[in-house]
Amino acid sequence: MKNILFFGNSLTAGFGLRNAETESFPALIGQKINAAHLDYRIINAGLSGDTSTGGLNRINYWISQYIEVFVLELGINDIIRGIRPQTTLGNLQAITDKVKIKYPGVKMGLMGM
């Protein structure tokens, strides 16, 4: 089974939904994957309130298991907190660099705000 890691903030975690385990966007994509009988497992590493700095601090834990696809969704909380765009960009680049160094063949999806 291949792993897809969704790494982000409350939008990934499904904060505010009735049932985040079935209604978050990673869960909905997982349902489509299952319906198509594809051999992928969804890993939801969404953390409500997370910033790009927080993501950079926790990425090593999440890439300790093999991943084939990496979906990054961070940055909106940086804007809300007034973090400089250059800092956010640097953190997001460092996250993607860490993933690519560990898994050079990984497929990436970057979700923009």
Secondary structure per residue as TSV (DSSP state, phi and psi in degrees):
chain	resnum	aa	ss	phi	psi
A	1	M	-	360.0	137.5
A	2	K	E	-96.6	144.3
A	3	N	E	-101.4	136.8
A	4	I	E	-114.4	119.3
A	5	L	E	-100.3	116.9
A	6	F	E	-96.4	118.7
A	7	F	E	-123.5	111.7
A	8	G	E	-168.8	-153.1
A	9	N	S	-109.4	-146.0
A	10	S	H	-62.4	-28.9
A	11	L	H	-65.2	-37.4
A	12	T	H	-75.1	-43.5
A	13	A	H	-65.1	-27.6
A	14	G	T	88.0	26.3
A	15	F	T	-55.0	133.6
A	16	G	T	88.4	-7.4
A	17	L	S	-82.9	155.6
A	18	R	S	-59.2	-42.6
A	19	N	-	-141.3	94.6
A	20	A	H	-61.3	-31.1
A	21	E	H	-66.8	-22.7
A	22	T	H	-117.5	-13.9
A	23	E	H	-113.9	-10.0
A	24	S	S	-66.3	160.2
A	25	F	H	-65.1	-33.3
A	26	P	H	-63.7	-38.0
A	27	A	H	-65.1	-41.3
A	28	L	H	-65.1	-40.4
A	29	I	H	-65.4	-40.1
A	30	G	H	-59.9	-38.1
A	31	Q	H	-63.8	-40.9
A	32	K	H	-64.4	-41.6
A	33	I	H	-62.8	-44.9
A	34	N	H	-63.5	-41.6
A	35	A	H	-62.9	-30.4
A	36	A	T	-87.3	0.5
A	37	H	T	58.7	40.0
A	38	L	-	-89.4	151.9
A	39	D	-	-93.8	64.1
A	40	Y	E	-128.6	147.9
A	41	R	E	-117.2	133.5
A	42	I	E	-89.7	131.0
A	43	I	E	-117.2	116.7
A	44	N	E	-98.1	106.3
A	45	A	E	-108.3	41.2
A	46	G	E	-81.5	139.5
A	47	L	-	-135.0	113.3
A	48	S	T	-57.7	134.8
A	49	G	T	83.2	-1.1
A	50	D	-	-68.6	148.1
A	51	T	-	-112.0	173.9
A	52	S	H	-63.7	-33.0
A	53	T	H	-65.9	-44.6
A	54	G	H	-61.2	-42.4
A	55	G	H	-61.1	-42.7
A	56	L	H	-62.1	-37.0
A	57	N	H	-71.1	-23.5
A	58	R	H	-111.2	-2.1
A	59	I	H	-63.1	-37.1
A	60	N	H	-59.0	-37.7
A	61	Y	H	-60.4	-45.9
A	62	W	H	-74.7	-24.0
A	63	I	T	-95.9	13.7
A	64	S	T	-72.9	-19.1
A	65	Q	S	-106.3	148.2
A	66	Y	-	-62.2	135.1
A	67	I	-	-128.8	145.6
A	68	E	S	-101.7	-30.3
A	69	V	E	-133.4	136.7
A	70	F	E	-125.5	122.7
A	71	V	E	-114.6	119.2
A	72	L	E	-107.2	126.4
A	73	E	E	-139.0	84.9
A	74	L	-	-141.1	156.4
A	75	G	-	134.8	-30.3
A	76	I	H	-64.9	-37.4
A	77	N	H	-70.2	-26.6
A	78	D	H	-62.8	-44.5
A	79	I	H	-62.6	-47.1
A	80	I	H	-58.6	-36.7
A	81	R	T	-88.2	0.3
A	82	G	T	75.2	23.9
A	83	I	-	-71.8	137.6
A	84	R	-	-58.5	136.4
A	85	P	H	-55.6	-34.7
A	86	Q	H	-63.9	-36.6
A	87	T	H	-66.8	-45.9
A	88	T	H	-59.8	-48.6
A	89	L	H	-58.1	-45.1
A	90	G	H	-61.4	-41.2
A	91	N	H	-67.0	-43.8
A	92	L	H	-64.5	-38.8
A	93	Q	H	-65.2	-40.9
A	94	A	H	-64.4	-37.8
A	95	I	H	-63.7	-50.0
A	96	T	H	-65.3	-34.8
A	97	D	H	-62.7	-44.9
A	98	K	H	-59.8	-43.0
A	99	V	H	-65.1	-45.7
A	100	K	H	-68.0	-34.0
A	101	I	H	-66.2	-43.4
A	102	K	H	-72.1	-39.2
A	103	Y	-	-131.5	81.2
A	104	P	T	-56.4	-28.1
A	105	G	T	-93.6	7.8
A	106	V	-	-62.7	143.1
A	107	K	E	-92.1	136.6
A	108	M	E	-120.4	143.5
A	109	G	E	-126.9	127.8
A	110	L	E	-112.4	120.4
A	111	M	-	-95.8	116.5
A	112	G	-	-90.4	152.6
A	113	M	-	-107.1	360.0
